Amino acid sequence: MTQQAPLAVGLDIGTTKIVAVVGRMNEHRKIEVLGIGKSKSLGVQRGVVANITLTIESIQAAVKMAEENSGLKITEVMVGIAGQHIRSMQHSDYIMREDAEAIIDVTDLDKLAKNVHNLVMMPGEQILHALPQEYRVDGDSNIINPQGMYGSRLEANFHIVVGQIASIKNIARCVEQSELKVGDITLEPLASAAAVLAEEEKDAGVVLVDIGGGTTDIAIFKDSIIRHTAVIPFGGKVITEDIKEGCEIIEKQAETLKVKFGSAWPGENKENEIVSIPGLRGRPPKEISLKTLSKIINARVREIMESVIAEIRNYQQNDPRKRLIAGIVLTGGGSQLKHMSQLVEYLTGMPTRIGYPNEHLASGYAKELASPVYATSIGLLSMALETTSHTMAYDPTETDTPIVEAEAEAPEVQEEEGSPTQTGSTMAPPRKDPFWKGFITNIKDWLENDEDVE
């Protein structure tokens, strides 16, 4: 068959699971998910690769399942990045334009962004994202897009996301050694936001809280601009560990208890509500009070939310103009705990809802995909579809190389642009990366020149 649009693939490398999703955009700008694969994440701890071999095996298992479900061959992926090594900061920078009579264009914006990327970070750190907030032109402030304006001094406030080089290299190597290409890399909170937040929420002011297995990711939007990001090194897995220790049971039983009977609000359980856990190796069953279970969960959720509240305060700094009218949107596996939204609303005093990644999906999708568990995966796929101009997967039964209708005249265009044509290549003409300009090239250089990452 002839593909109607480029196929893209999102790869979520999480602490508890690895998910690969392949799909395309239909004529109504909705995402058609063609295949999904999921495997247990064995080599990742709190968003950071701890065992490269196990992580590669988990990636391969998830990708293989996605290929089998879709009948497509995956060649390239958009990868999400998070982990406790991620930090953010604010920075203001400017450039002086040589010709104030010429209008400001994208070249000026790129030059300003390049200045930011030249900032010296702490040893072992790399700037991942430099997100412009507002611009100023010759003292005029609060400009969202200065293109087309006149001026000699162009300034901007930037939200800068920084990560450890070693952690980024390890993720890239795991993908490359899984026989895949790293197409793009994006911050996972931004991917989750793309899947579950509405534009009016971003404009009004909203806090996205993605409670994953190993980390809790935060992204704050105001006036449709990303204002603040943070990664808290605690997630659903630490709640399971608390239950394991508090109830003196094994991890598998603790996870089952949390999912089936757990609640973030102890007041909902009565003292006489008991659940029986099978004993080990012929030992008698163990009885667990659901009220005790809820108290354990409540204590850890409160601790996580205290960190979230601290990040919100760091952003607002008692400025009424930064009020977050749309409140909080919870997503990720941890958001599915019973009474989670009620507890968060009680602790923060902000309206709270659960974010489901079904708004951008085409009709007829599997109900499983609407779960908050897949928010990051669907978001990565959505961002890949918005930014990629070539196909990341193809039908191996149709041809040896992926073909898209728009590629029919590609060799002629490449010759005009001075780009060499590669026989049998699975890539379309190079594109400009709006988020990670030059960053993927650096990763590939690292992989070629450094054989001892582990």
Secondary structure, 3 states (H helix, E strand, C coil): CCECCCCEEEEEECCCEEEEEEEEECCCCCEEEEEEEEEECCCEECCEECCHHHHHHHHHHHHHHHHHHHCCEECEEEEEECCCCCEEEEEEEEEECCCCCCCCCHHHHHHHHHHHHCCCCCCCEEEEEEEEEEEEECCEEEECCCCCCCCCEEEEEEEEEEEEHHHHHHHHHHHHCCCCEEEEEEEHHHHHHHHHCCHHHHHHCEEEEEECCCCEEEEEEECCEEEEEEEECCCHHHHHHHHHHHHCCCHHHHHHHHHHHCECCHHHCCCCCEEEECCCCCCCCEEEEHHHHHHHHHHHHHHHHHHHHHHHHHHHCCCHHHCCCCEEEEECHHHHCECHHHHHHHHHCCCEEECCCCCCECCCCCHHHHCHHHHHHHHHHHHHHHHCCCCCEECCCCCCCCCEHHHCCHHHHHHHHCCCCCCCCCCCCCCCCCCCCCHHHHHHHHHHHCCCCC
